[in-house]
Amino acid sequence: MARAATSLGFGLIRGSTTRGAERALIEMGRELKAGHEVAITPDGPRGPARKFAPGALVAAQRADSFIVPTVAIADRAWYLRSWDRFMIPKPFARVTIAYGRPTKVLASTPRAAAEEGGRFEELMSDALRTAGG
C-alpha cells in the first residue's frame, strides 16, 4: 500500500502502534498544524478491524484538527485472508467512496482523546452504511 501511495505522489509517515509510534505521532501533529491533510488507517497494523487505535485521535486532538471518516466499498473485489480482509477491487468494479461528517475530538487531553475511539467507530459505521456496505 505504501508503494502505491508513493507512486501516486503522496508523502508517507511511517509508524504504527508497534513500531515508531511516538515519532509518527509527532510528525502527524506537525503536518496537521502546518495545514496539511493526513490520511491513516485507524485500526492499526494488527487490528482488530474497525477499532480506532488512539494515534489518530491523539494527533487530531493535539492539532485541533477535524477527522473525516472515509470508507470505500467495491461491488466486486478480492478479499485477502488477513485480519482486516484487505479489499482489492476487481477490474471494472464500481468503487463507492463515502465521507462522514468532519468531527473534532472533544477531549481536552491526549489521554482522554485516546478514549473517544467508540464515538469515531460509530461515525465510520455511519459512513459505511451511507456507502451501501
N, CA, C and O atoms as CSV, one atom per row, in Angstrom:
chain,resi,resn,atom,element,x,y,z
A,1,MET,N,N,0.823,-1.175,0.000
A,1,MET,CA,C,0.000,0.000,0.000
A,1,MET,C,C,0.881,1.256,0.000
A,1,MET,O,O,0.575,2.236,-0.680
A,2,ALA,N,N,1.972,1.217,0.767
A,2,ALA,CA,C,2.881,2.357,0.821
A,2,ALA,C,C,3.487,2.634,-0.550
A,2,ALA,O,O,3.623,3.790,-0.951
A,3,ARG,N,N,3.848,1.577,-1.264
A,3,ARG,CA,C,4.423,1.744,-2.604
A,3,ARG,C,C,3.422,2.400,-3.554
A,3,ARG,O,O,3.786,3.274,-4.340
A,4,ALA,N,N,2.174,1.979,-3.478
A,4,ALA,CA,C,1.132,2.563,-4.340
A,4,ALA,C,C,0.927,4.037,-4.007
A,4,ALA,O,O,0.814,4.865,-4.911
A,5,ALA,N,N,0.879,4.371,-2.729
A,5,ALA,CA,C,0.693,5.769,-2.333
A,5,ALA,C,C,1.850,6.635,-2.797
A,5,ALA,O,O,1.641,7.749,-3.277
A,6,THR,N,N,3.067,6.131,-2.659
A,6,THR,CA,C,4.249,6.874,-3.091
A,6,THR,C,C,4.233,7.087,-4.597
A,6,THR,O,O,4.569,8.171,-5.073
A,7,SER,N,N,3.848,6.065,-5.347
A,7,SER,CA,C,3.815,6.195,-6.810
A,7,SER,C,C,2.766,7.208,-7.268
A,7,SER,O,O,2.867,7.752,-8.368
A,8,LEU,N,N,1.774,7.459,-6.440
A,8,LEU,CA,C,0.749,8.461,-6.754
A,8,LEU,C,C,1.141,9.859,-6.265
A,8,LEU,O,O,0.375,10.810,-6.417
A,9,GLY,N,N,2.331,9.976,-5.681
A,9,GLY,CA,C,2.832,11.280,-5.277
A,9,GLY,C,C,2.547,11.665,-3.829
A,9,GLY,O,O,2.777,12.814,-3.451
A,10,PHE,N,N,2.057,10.748,-3.016
A,10,PHE,CA,C,1.777,11.051,-1.620
A,10,PHE,C,C,3.033,10.863,-0.782
A,10,PHE,O,O,3.845,9.980,-1.059
A,11,GLY,N,N,3.188,11.692,0.240
A,11,GLY,CA,C,4.267,11.515,1.209
A,11,GLY,C,C,3.817,10.508,2.253
A,11,GLY,O,O,2.620,10.298,2.448
A,12,LEU,N,N,4.777,9.888,2.921
A,12,LEU,CA,C,4.458,8.875,3.924
A,12,LEU,C,C,5.018,9.259,5.283
A,12,LEU,O,O,6.093,9.850,5.391
A,13,ILE,N,N,4.272,8.912,6.309
A,13,ILE,CA,C,4.749,8.977,7.680
A,13,ILE,C,C,4.709,7.545,8.167
A,13,ILE,O,O,3.637,6.959,8.316
A,14,ARG,N,N,5.862,6.994,8.409
A,14,ARG,CA,C,5.904,5.596,8.826
A,14,ARG,C,C,5.858,5.489,10.332
A,14,ARG,O,O,6.542,6.219,11.050
A,15,GLY,N,N,5.039,4.566,10.795
A,15,GLY,CA,C,4.932,4.315,12.220
A,15,GLY,C,C,3.639,3.598,12.501
A,15,GLY,O,O,2.686,3.690,11.727
A,16,SER,N,N,3.604,2.892,13.591
A,16,SER,CA,C,2.408,2.150,13.963
A,16,SER,C,C,2.400,1.977,15.471
A,16,SER,O,O,3.326,2.409,16.157
A,17,THR,N,N,1.374,1.358,15.976
A,17,THR,CA,C,1.299,1.136,17.412
A,17,THR,C,C,2.407,0.214,17.890
A,17,THR,O,O,2.731,0.199,19.077
A,18,THR,N,N,2.997,-0.560,16.973
A,18,THR,CA,C,4.043,-1.498,17.380
A,18,THR,C,C,5.451,-1.025,17.036
A,18,THR,O,O,6.417,-1.519,17.617
A,19,ARG,N,N,5.593,-0.068,16.096
A,19,ARG,CA,C,6.924,0.406,15.701
A,19,ARG,C,C,6.889,1.893,15.375
A,19,ARG,O,O,6.128,2.320,14.506
A,20,GLY,N,N,7.693,2.673,16.054
A,20,GLY,CA,C,7.837,4.090,15.718
A,20,GLY,C,C,6.618,4.935,16.007
A,20,GLY,O,O,6.396,5.946,15.342
A,21,ALA,N,N,5.826,4.543,16.981
A,21,ALA,CA,C,4.558,5.229,17.251
A,21,ALA,C,C,4.764,6.687,17.658
A,21,ALA,O,O,4.101,7.576,17.123
A,22,GLU,N,N,5.656,6.935,18.580
A,22,GLU,CA,C,5.834,8.304,19.082
A,22,GLU,C,C,6.348,9.235,17.992
A,22,GLU,O,O,5.862,10.357,17.849
A,23,ARG,N,N,7.331,8.768,17.222
A,23,ARG,CA,C,7.874,9.582,16.124
A,23,ARG,C,C,6.791,9.892,15.095
A,23,ARG,O,O,6.680,11.024,14.627
A,24,ALA,N,N,5.994,8.880,14.745
A,24,ALA,CA,C,4.922,9.078,13.768
A,24,ALA,C,C,3.865,10.042,14.296
A,24,ALA,O,O,3.346,10.870,13.547
A,25,LEU,N,N,3.550,9.935,15.575
A,25,LEU,CA,C,2.552,10.822,16.184
A,25,LEU,C,C,3.032,12.272,16.153
A,25,LEU,O,O,2.253,13.180,15.863
A,26,ILE,N,N,4.294,12.486,16.446
A,26,ILE,CA,C,4.859,13.838,16.403
A,26,ILE,C,C,4.824,14.382,14.980
A,26,ILE,O,O,4.443,15.532,14.764
A,27,GLU,N,N,5.219,13.561,14.010
A,27,GLU,CA,C,5.223,14.002,12.612
A,27,GLU,C,C,3.803,14.279,12.113
A,27,GLU,O,O,3.578,15.252,11.392
A,28,MET,N,N,2.854,13.436,12.490
A,28,MET,CA,C,1.457,13.691,12.108
A,28,MET,C,C,0.984,15.031,12.655
A,28,MET,O,O,0.342,15.813,11.954
A,29,GLY,N,N,1.311,15.279,13.916
A,29,GLY,CA,C,0.927,16.555,14.528
A,29,GLY,C,C,1.522,17.741,13.797
A,29,GLY,O,O,0.843,18.745,13.580
A,30,ARG,N,N,2.793,17.633,13.414
A,30,ARG,CA,C,3.450,18.718,12.655
A,30,ARG,C,C,2.738,18.973,11.333
A,30,ARG,O,O,2.479,20.119,10.968
A,31,GLU,N,N,2.427,17.897,10.624
A,31,GLU,CA,C,1.756,18.033,9.329
A,31,GLU,C,C,0.373,18.672,9.489
A,31,GLU,O,O,-0.005,19.546,8.709
A,32,LEU,N,N,-0.368,18.238,10.489
A,32,LEU,CA,C,-1.703,18.800,10.721
A,32,LEU,C,C,-1.628,20.277,11.097
A,32,LEU,O,O,-2.395,21.092,10.584
A,33,LYS,N,N,-0.702,20.621,11.992
A,33,LYS,CA,C,-0.556,22.027,12.400
A,33,LYS,C,C,-0.111,22.910,11.250
A,33,LYS,O,O,-0.400,24.107,11.237
A,34,ALA,N,N,0.597,22.329,10.274
A,34,ALA,CA,C,1.033,23.074,9.093
A,34,ALA,C,C,-0.108,23.220,8.083
A,34,ALA,O,O,0.059,23.854,7.041
A,35,GLY,N,N,-1.265,22.634,8.393
A,35,GLY,CA,C,-2.413,22.751,7.495
A,35,GLY,C,C,-2.501,21.676,6.439
A,35,GLY,O,O,-3.332,21.768,5.535
A,36,HIS,N,N,-1.660,20.652,6.532
A,36,HIS,CA,C,-1.702,19.561,5.562
A,36,HIS,C,C,-2.739,18.522,5.963
A,36,HIS,O,O,-3.110,18.406,7.131
A,37,GLU,N,N,-3.190,17.784,4.986
A,37,GLU,CA,C,-4.113,16.683,5.241
A,37,GLU,C,C,-3.319,15.418,5.515
A,37,GLU,O,O,-2.262,15.199,4.925
A,38,VAL,N,N,-3.831,14.587,6.410
A,38,VAL,CA,C,-3.189,13.330,6.764
A,38,VAL,C,C,-4.240,12.235,6.671
A,38,VAL,O,O,-5.333,12.376,7.220
A,39,ALA,N,N,-3.921,11.154,5.986
A,39,ALA,CA,C,-4.828,10.007,5.888
A,39,ALA,C,C,-4.183,8.827,6.594
A,39,ALA,O,O,-3.000,8.549,6.401
A,40,ILE,N,N,-4.960,8.141,7.405
A,40,ILE,CA,C,-4.435,6.974,8.110
A,40,ILE,C,C,-5.471,5.862,8.113
A,40,ILE,O,O,-6.658,6.098,7.889
A,41,THR,N,N,-5.009,4.664,8.367
A,41,THR,CA,C,-5.923,3.566,8.646
A,41,THR,C,C,-6.002,3.468,10.162
A,41,THR,O,O,-5.030,3.073,10.806
A,42,PRO,N,N,-7.131,3.817,10.734
A,42,PRO,CA,C,-7.211,3.965,12.191
A,42,PRO,C,C,-7.185,2.672,12.981
A,42,PRO,O,O,-7.048,2.712,14.204
A,43,ASP,N,N,-7.313,1.522,12.325
A,43,ASP,CA,C,-7.341,0.282,13.097
A,43,ASP,C,C,-5.963,-0.342,13.272
A,43,ASP,O,O,-5.855,-1.483,13.722
A,44,GLY,N,N,-4.923,0.382,12.928
A,44,GLY,CA,C,-3.573,-0.067,13.228
A,44,GLY,C,C,-3.107,-1.229,12.375
A,44,GLY,O,O,-3.846,-1.712,11.516
A,45,PRO,N,N,-1.872,-1.685,12.610
A,45,PRO,CA,C,-1.280,-2.720,11.761
A,45,PRO,C,C,-1.768,-4.136,12.071
A,45,PRO,O,O,-1.609,-5.039,11.250
A,46,ARG,N,N,-2.353,-4.330,13.234
A,46,ARG,CA,C,-2.762,-5.684,13.609
A,46,ARG,C,C,-4.207,-5.773,14.066
A,46,ARG,O,O,-4.664,-6.839,14.479
A,47,GLY,N,N,-4.918,-4.679,13.994
A,47,GLY,CA,C,-6.323,-4.713,14.369
A,47,GLY,C,C,-6.546,-4.538,15.846
A,47,GLY,O,O,-5.661,-4.093,16.577
A,48,PRO,N,N,-7.716,-4.886,16.272
A,48,PRO,CA,C,-8.767,-5.539,15.499
A,48,PRO,C,C,-9.388,-4.596,14.462
A,48,PRO,O,O,-9.357,-3.374,14.606
A,49,ALA,N,N,-9.941,-5.193,13.435
A,49,ALA,CA,C,-10.540,-4.434,12.344
A,49,ALA,C,C,-11.667,-3.540,12.871
A,49,ALA,O,O,-12.437,-3.918,13.753
A,50,ARG,N,N,-11.728,-2.348,12.293
A,50,ARG,CA,C,-12.774,-1.363,12.583
A,50,ARG,C,C,-12.769,-0.857,14.021
A,50,ARG,O,O,-13.786,-0.356,14.501
A,51,LYS,N,N,-11.656,-0.979,14.704
A,51,LYS,CA,C,-11.487,-0.406,16.044
A,51,LYS,C,C,-10.452,0.706,15.934
A,51,LYS,O,O,-9.361,0.490,15.406
A,52,PHE,N,N,-10.785,1.882,16.424
A,52,PHE,CA,C,-9.895,3.034,16.322
A,52,PHE,C,C,-8.724,2.898,17.278
A,52,PHE,O,O,-8.914,2.840,18.493
A,53,ALA,N,N,-7.509,2.848,16.733
A,53,ALA,CA,C,-6.313,2.936,17.565
A,53,ALA,C,C,-6.188,4.401,18.002
A,53,ALA,O,O,-6.648,5.285,17.278
A,54,PRO,N,N,-5.596,4.681,19.133
A,54,PRO,CA,C,-5.615,6.041,19.675
A,54,PRO,C,C,-4.774,7.069,18.931
A,54,PRO,O,O,-5.000,8.266,19.107
A,55,GLY,N,N,-3.817,6.656,18.111
A,55,GLY,CA,C,-2.906,7.607,17.474
A,55,GLY,C,C,-3.586,8.716,16.697
A,55,GLY,O,O,-3.241,9.885,16.870
A,56,ALA,N,N,-4.542,8.382,15.849
A,56,ALA,CA,C,-5.221,9.400,15.050
A,56,ALA,C,C,-5.986,10.373,15.935
A,56,ALA,O,O,-6.025,11.573,15.666
A,57,LEU,N,N,-6.588,9.850,16.980
A,57,LEU,CA,C,-7.365,10.692,17.881
A,57,LEU,C,C,-6.461,11.650,18.654
A,57,LEU,O,O,-6.796,12.823,18.820
A,58,VAL,N,N,-5.331,11.158,19.121
A,58,VAL,CA,C,-4.392,12.000,19.872
A,58,VAL,C,C,-3.809,13.078,18.958
A,58,VAL,O,O,-3.723,14.240,19.355
A,59,ALA,N,N,-3.410,12.708,17.742
A,59,ALA,CA,C,-2.850,13.693,16.805
A,59,ALA,C,C,-3.879,14.765,16.465
A,59,ALA,O,O,-3.544,15.949,16.435
A,60,ALA,N,N,-5.113,14.377,16.211
A,60,ALA,CA,C,-6.165,15.349,15.886
A,60,ALA,C,C,-6.456,16.259,17.077
A,60,ALA,O,O,-6.682,17.456,16.906
A,61,GLN,N,N,-6.451,15.690,18.282
A,61,GLN,CA,C,-6.710,16.490,19.484
A,61,GLN,C,C,-5.590,17.506,19.688
A,61,GLN,O,O,-5.858,18.676,19.961
A,62,ARG,N,N,-4.352,17.072,19.560
A,62,ARG,CA,C,-3.213,17.972,19.764
A,62,ARG,C,C,-3.180,19.103,18.745
A,62,ARG,O,O,-2.800,20.226,19.075
A,63,ALA,N,N,-3.580,18.809,17.495
A,63,ALA,CA,C,-3.533,19.804,16.423
A,63,ALA,C,C,-4.849,20.550,16.262
A,63,ALA,O,O,-4.958,21.437,15.415
A,64,ASP,N,N,-5.848,20.201,17.064
A,64,ASP,CA,C,-7.188,20.804,16.955
A,64,ASP,C,C,-7.716,20.673,15.523
A,64,ASP,O,O,-8.241,21.629,14.953
A,65,SER,N,N,-7.568,19.475,14.955
A,65,SER,CA,C,-7.978,19.198,13.577
A,65,SER,C,C,-9.242,18.349,13.532
A,65,SER,O,O,-9.616,17.704,14.512
A,66,PHE,N,N,-9.874,18.365,12.394
A,66,PHE,CA,C,-11.040,17.532,12.158
A,66,PHE,C,C,-10.613,16.137,11.714
A,66,PHE,O,O,-9.552,15.965,11.113
A,67,ILE,N,N,-11.435,15.159,12.010
A,67,ILE,CA,C,-11.309,13.821,11.453
A,67,ILE,C,C,-12.489,13.638,10.513
A,67,ILE,O,O,-13.636,13.877,10.891
A,68,VAL,N,N,-12.203,13.211,9.284
A,68,VAL,CA,C,-13.260,12.959,8.303
A,68,VAL,C,C,-13.301,11.453,8.053
A,68,VAL,O,O,-12.423,10.912,7.380
A,69,PRO,N,N,-14.324,10.770,8.594
A,69,PRO,CA,C,-14.430,9.326,8.346
A,69,PRO,C,C,-14.606,9.067,6.846
A,69,PRO,O,O,-15.438,9.699,6.195
A,70,THR,N,N,-13.830,8.151,6.316
A,70,THR,CA,C,-13.873,7.845,4.888
A,70,THR,C,C,-13.855,6.329,4.710
A,70,THR,O,O,-13.034,5.637,5.312
A,71,VAL,N,N,-14.753,5.825,3.890
A,71,VAL,CA,C,-14.804,4.389,3.626
A,71,VAL,C,C,-14.908,4.161,2.116
A,71,VAL,O,O,-15.372,5.026,1.374
A,72,ALA,N,N,-14.472,2.998,1.688
A,72,ALA,CA,C,-14.575,2.609,0.281
A,72,ALA,C,C,-15.090,1.182,0.210
A,72,ALA,O,O,-14.645,0.308,0.953
A,73,ILE,N,N,-16.030,0.960,-0.690
A,73,ILE,CA,C,-16.510,-0.399,-0.938
A,73,ILE,C,C,-16.536,-0.617,-2.452
A,73,ILE,O,O,-16.650,0.333,-3.226
A,74,ALA,N,N,-16.432,-1.864,-2.850
A,74,ALA,CA,C,-16.455,-2.216,-4.273
A,74,ALA,C,C,-17.544,-3.253,-4.497
A,74,ALA,O,O,-17.782,-4.110,-3.646
A,75,ASP,N,N,-18.209,-3.171,-5.659
A,75,ASP,CA,C,-19.267,-4.152,-5.932
A,75,ASP,C,C,-18.683,-5.523,-6.281
A,75,ASP,O,O,-19.364,-6.540,-6.149
A,76,ARG,N,N,-17.418,-5.551,-6.728
A,76,ARG,CA,C,-16.731,-6.819,-6.997
A,76,ARG,C,C,-15.289,-6.665,-6.537
A,76,ARG,O,O,-14.591,-5.745,-6.962
A,77,ALA,N,N,-14.845,-7.563,-5.671
A,77,ALA,CA,C,-13.494,-7.431,-5.137
A,77,ALA,C,C,-12.969,-8.771,-4.658
A,77,ALA,O,O,-13.726,-9.703,-4.388
A,78,TRP,N,N,-11.650,-8.837,-4.561
A,78,TRP,CA,C,-10.999,-9.949,-3.889
A,78,TRP,C,C,-10.732,-9.492,-2.462
A,78,TRP,O,O,-10.447,-8.318,-2.226
A,79,TYR,N,N,-10.821,-10.405,-1.521
A,79,TYR,CA,C,-10.540,-10.090,-0.121
A,79,TYR,C,C,-9.436,-11.020,0.365
A,79,TYR,O,O,-9.544,-12.243,0.265
A,80,LEU,N,N,-8.379,-10.423,0.889
A,80,LEU,CA,C,-7.272,-11.221,1.394
A,80,LEU,C,C,-7.674,-11.927,2.686
A,80,LEU,O,O,-8.583,-11.486,3.389
A,81,ARG,N,N,-6.999,-13.007,2.984
A,81,ARG,CA,C,-7.280,-13.760,4.212
A,81,ARG,C,C,-6.452,-13.201,5.373
A,81,ARG,O,O,-5.798,-13.946,6.103
A,82,SER,N,N,-6.495,-11.910,5.522
A,82,SER,CA,C,-5.755,-11.239,6.590
A,82,SER,C,C,-6.748,-10.788,7.664
A,82,SER,O,O,-7.961,-10.879,7.475
A,83,TRP,N,N,-6.222,-10.304,8.788
A,83,TRP,CA,C,-7.086,-9.896,9.896
A,83,TRP,C,C,-8.084,-8.816,9.481
A,83,TRP,O,O,-9.183,-8.745,10.031
A,84,ASP,N,N,-7.703,-7.967,8.504
A,84,ASP,CA,C,-8.590,-6.877,8.092
A,84,ASP,C,C,-9.372,-7.167,6.816
A,84,ASP,O,O,-10.141,-6.327,6.350
A,85,ARG,N,N,-9.172,-8.370,6.247
A,85,ARG,CA,C,-9.840,-8.749,4.994
A,85,ARG,C,C,-9.611,-7.668,3.927
A,85,ARG,O,O,-10.556,-7.190,3.299
A,86,PHE,N,N,-8.342,-7.294,3.735
A,86,PHE,CA,C,-7.954,-6.247,2.796
A,86,PHE,C,C,-8.632,-6.456,1.453
A,86,PHE,O,O,-8.607,-7.556,0.902
A,87,MET,N,N,-9.243,-5.393,0.924
A,87,MET,CA,C,-10.028,-5.471,-0.305
A,87,MET,C,C,-9.210,-4.989,-1.500
A,87,MET,O,O,-8.568,-3.939,-1.448
A,88,ILE,N,N,-9.244,-5.770,-2.571
A,88,ILE,CA,C,-8.649,-5.377,-3.845
A,88,ILE,C,C,-9.775,-5.400,-4.880
A,88,ILE,O,O,-10.252,-6.472,-5.252
A,89,PRO,N,N,-10.201,-4.224,-5.346
A,89,PRO,CA,C,-11.289,-4.203,-6.339
A,89,PRO,C,C,-10.898,-4.946,-7.606
A,89,PRO,O,O,-9.764,-4.839,-8.072
A,90,LYS,N,N,-11.835,-5.695,-8.160
A,90,LYS,CA,C,-11.597,-6.389,-9.423
A,90,LYS,C,C,-11.645,-5.383,-10.565
A,90,LYS,O,O,-12.232,-4.311,-10.419
A,91,PRO,N,N,-11.030,-5.718,-11.708
A,91,PRO,CA,C,-11.075,-4.796,-12.851
A,91,PRO,C,C,-12.522,-4.426,-13.201
A,91,PRO,O,O,-13.409,-5.279,-13.236
A,92,PHE,N,N,-12.729,-3.155,-13.455
A,92,PHE,CA,C,-14.017,-2.586,-13.844
A,92,PHE,C,C,-15.064,-2.630,-12.728
A,92,PHE,O,O,-16.249,-2.423,-12.989
A,93,ALA,N,N,-14.647,-2.893,-11.510
A,93,ALA,CA,C,-15.584,-2.866,-10.381
A,93,ALA,C,C,-16.008,-1.425,-10.130
A,93,ALA,O,O,-15.262,-0.489,-10.416
A,94,ARG,N,N,-17.196,-1.258,-9.599
A,94,ARG,CA,C,-17.672,0.057,-9.194
A,94,ARG,C,C,-17.262,0.258,-7.740
A,94,ARG,O,O,-17.681,-0.488,-6.855
A,95,VAL,N,N,-16.442,1.272,-7.506
A,95,VAL,CA,C,-15.970,1.577,-6.159
A,95,VAL,C,C,-16.726,2.806,-5.663
A,95,VAL,O,O,-16.752,3.843,-6.325
A,96,THR,N,N,-17.331,2.676,-4.507
A,96,THR,CA,C,-18.047,3.780,-3.886
A,96,THR,C,C,-17.241,4.262,-2.694
A,96,THR,O,O,-16.847,3.475,-1.833
A,97,ILE,N,N,-17.001,5.569,-2.654
A,97,ILE,CA,C,-16.302,6.183,-1.531
A,97,ILE,C,C,-17.285,7.100,-0.834
A,97,ILE,O,O,-17.925,7.937,-1.470
A,98,ALA,N,N,-17.404,6.940,0.477
A,98,ALA,CA,C,-18.324,7.764,1.255
A,98,ALA,C,C,-17.554,8.474,2.358
A,98,ALA,O,O,-16.637,7.919,2.965
A,99,TYR,N,N,-17.951,9.708,2.596
A,99,TYR,CA,C,-17.330,10.524,3.627
A,99,TYR,C,C,-18.349,10.814,4.718
A,99,TYR,O,O,-19.514,11.098,4.440
A,100,GLY,N,N,-17.899,10.739,5.947
A,100,GLY,CA,C,-18.737,11.108,7.070
A,100,GLY,C,C,-18.568,12.584,7.385
A,100,GLY,O,O,-17.812,13.297,6.725
A,101,ARG,N,N,-19.271,13.015,8.382
A,101,ARG,CA,C,-19.232,14.410,8.809
A,101,ARG,C,C,-17.885,14.711,9.474
A,101,ARG,O,O,-17.454,13.968,10.355
A,102,PRO,N,N,-17.209,15.808,9.055
A,102,PRO,CA,C,-15.966,16.193,9.733
A,102,PRO,C,C,-16.252,16.433,11.216
A,102,PRO,O,O,-17.181,17.159,11.567
A,103,THR,N,N,-15.452,15.823,12.073
A,103,THR,CA,C,-15.714,15.853,13.508
A,103,THR,C,C,-14.419,16.099,14.259
A,103,THR,O,O,-13.369,15.562,13.904
A,104,LYS,N,N,-14.501,16.916,15.300
A,104,LYS,CA,C,-13.342,17.162,16.152
A,104,LYS,C,C,-13.376,16.241,17.356
A,104,LYS,O,O,-14.440,15.831,17.819
A,105,VAL,N,N,-12.202,15.927,17.847
A,105,VAL,CA,C,-12.076,15.190,19.098
A,105,VAL,C,C,-12.452,16.167,20.206
A,105,VAL,O,O,-11.918,17.274,20.268
A,106,LEU,N,N,-13.365,15.762,21.077
A,106,LEU,CA,C,-13.877,16.652,22.106
A,106,LEU,C,C,-13.013,16.700,23.363
A,106,LEU,O,O,-13.149,17.618,24.172
A,107,ALA,N,N,-12.147,15.745,23.529
A,107,ALA,CA,C,-11.351,15.618,24.749
A,107,ALA,C,C,-10.394,16.795,24.913
A,107,ALA,O,O,-9.946,17.387,23.932
A,108,SER,N,N,-10.088,17.126,26.172
A,108,SER,CA,C,-9.169,18.232,26.455
A,108,SER,C,C,-7.733,17.763,26.657
A,108,SER,O,O,-6.814,18.582,26.689
A,109,THR,N,N,-7.529,16.456,26.793
A,109,THR,CA,C,-6.171,15.927,26.966
A,109,THR,C,C,-5.946,14.771,25.992
A,109,THR,O,O,-6.907,14.132,25.563
A,110,PRO,N,N,-4.694,14.496,25.639
A,110,PRO,CA,C,-4.418,13.352,24.754
A,110,PRO,C,C,-4.913,12.029,25.342
A,110,PRO,O,O,-5.407,11.175,24.607
A,111,ARG,N,N,-4.784,11.856,26.650
A,111,ARG,CA,C,-5.243,10.608,27.284
A,111,ARG,C,C,-6.762,10.441,27.105
A,111,ARG,O,O,-7.242,9.349,26.800
A,112,ALA,N,N,-7.499,11.524,27.298
A,112,ALA,CA,C,-8.950,11.458,27.116
A,112,ALA,C,C,-9.305,11.264,25.642
A,112,ALA,O,O,-10.288,10.596,25.321
A,113,ALA,N,N,-8.501,11.849,24.742
A,113,ALA,CA,C,-8.743,11.686,23.299
A,113,ALA,C,C,-8.652,10.221,22.907
A,113,ALA,O,O,-9.444,9.737,22.098
A,114,ALA,N,N,-7.687,9.518,23.483
A,114,ALA,CA,C,-7.491,8.097,23.169
A,114,ALA,C,C,-8.721,7.268,23.533
A,114,ALA,O,O,-8.921,6.179,22.996
A,115,GLU,N,N,-9.532,7.780,24.432
A,115,GLU,CA,C,-10.718,7.047,24.879
A,115,GLU,C,C,-11.964,7.360,24.056
A,115,GLU,O,O,-13.035,6.826,24.345
A,116,GLU,N,N,-11.851,8.211,23.040
A,116,GLU,CA,C,-13.001,8.563,22.205
A,116,GLU,C,C,-13.172,7.635,21.004
A,116,GLU,O,O,-13.973,7.919,20.113
A,117,GLY,N,N,-12.441,6.548,20.972
A,117,GLY,CA,C,-12.490,5.641,19.832
A,117,GLY,C,C,-13.883,5.164,19.478
A,117,GLY,O,O,-14.230,5.098,18.299
A,118,GLY,N,N,-14.691,4.830,20.474
A,118,GLY,CA,C,-16.036,4.323,20.211
A,118,GLY,C,C,-16.896,5.292,19.417
A,118,GLY,O,O,-17.641,4.885,18.526
A,119,ARG,N,N,-16.791,6.569,19.740
A,119,ARG,CA,C,-17.566,7.582,19.018
A,119,ARG,C,C,-17.146,7.629,17.556
A,119,ARG,O,O,-17.997,7.758,16.676
A,120,PHE,N,N,-15.858,7.527,17.284
A,120,PHE,CA,C,-15.384,7.587,15.903
A,120,PHE,C,C,-15.637,6.280,15.151
A,120,PHE,O,O,-15.807,6.291,13.932
A,121,GLU,N,N,-15.663,5.165,15.861
A,121,GLU,CA,C,-16.043,3.901,15.227
A,121,GLU,C,C,-17.493,3.976,14.738
A,121,GLU,O,O,-17.820,3.456,13.671
A,122,GLU,N,N,-18.347,4.617,15.513
A,122,GLU,CA,C,-19.743,4.792,15.098
A,122,GLU,C,C,-19.840,5.701,13.871
A,122,GLU,O,O,-20.645,5.445,12.975
A,123,LEU,N,N,-19.031,6.754,13.823
A,123,LEU,CA,C,-19.024,7.622,12.645
A,123,LEU,C,C,-18.558,6.873,11.395
A,123,LEU,O,O,-19.080,7.099,10.303
A,124,MET,N,N,-17.574,5.979,11.557
A,124,MET,CA,C,-17.129,5.150,10.427
A,124,MET,C,C,-18.237,4.204,9.984
A,124,MET,O,O,-18.444,4.001,8.788
A,125,SER,N,N,-18.949,3.624,10.950
A,125,SER,CA,C,-20.071,2.735,10.611
A,125,SER,C,C,-21.154,3.484,9.856
A,125,SER,O,O,-21.732,2.952,8.909
A,126,ASP,N,N,-21.434,4.719,10.269
A,126,ASP,CA,C,-22.418,5.553,9.572
A,126,ASP,C,C,-21.993,5.791,8.128
A,126,ASP,O,O,-22.813,5.698,7.214
A,127,ALA,N,N,-20.719,6.097,7.921
A,127,ALA,CA,C,-20.209,6.336,6.553
A,127,ALA,C,C,-20.309,5.063,5.722
A,127,ALA,O,O,-20.624,5.117,4.533
A,128,LEU,N,N,-20.043,3.924,6.345
A,128,LEU,CA,C,-20.133,2.640,5.639
A,128,LEU,C,C,-21.583,2.363,5.214
A,128,LEU,O,O,-21.831,1.898,4.102
A,129,ARG,N,N,-22.527,2.650,6.103
A,129,ARG,CA,C,-23.951,2.480,5.739
A,129,ARG,C,C,-24.327,3.407,4.588
A,129,ARG,O,O,-25.086,3.014,3.702
A,130,THR,N,N,-23.807,4.627,4.591
A,130,THR,CA,C,-24.064,5.581,3.512
A,130,THR,C,C,-23.558,5.033,2.181
A,130,THR,O,O,-24.183,5.222,1.137
A,131,ALA,N,N,-22.419,4.353,2.235
A,131,ALA,CA,C,-21.822,3.798,1.007
A,131,ALA,C,C,-22.563,2.559,0.524
A,131,ALA,O,O,-22.371,2.119,-0.610
A,132,GLY,N,N,-23.398,2.005,1.370
A,132,GLY,CA,C,-24.159,0.815,0.979
A,132,GLY,C,C,-23.498,-0.472,1.412
A,132,GLY,O,O,-23.834,-1.541,0.903
A,133,GLY,N,N,-22.563,-0.390,2.342
A,133,GLY,CA,C,-21.829,-1.580,2.780
A,133,GLY,C,C,-22.318,-2.126,4.089
A,133,GLY,O,O,-21.791,-3.126,4.577
